[in-house]
Amino acid sequence: MIEKIKKWWNGEWVTYGGSDAFGIGLDRHWTSRFAHSLLGYLKKHQAWIIPTFITVAVSIYLAK
């Protein structure tokens, strides 16, 4: 199961070829690309996301 998750997360290398072009690229499932984008955004903006989340969670808890 772990190997399947690793394969999903990393994707697989594919080669693209035609009569006049050749390339190599990483082909990931769309959900893997979305997860990478989401984690990249959270990592980049964690300085304000985490305190905002904690503030909202505590405010909701105290309001009850």
Number of C-alpha atoms within 10 A of each C-alpha: 6 7 8 9 11 10 14 17 16 16 15 12 11 11 10 10 10 7 5 5 7 9 9 10 10 10 15 16 14 10 11 17 16 12 13 14 12 12 13 12 12 14 11 11 11 13 10 10 14 12 11 12 11 11 12 12 12 11 11 10 9 8 7 5
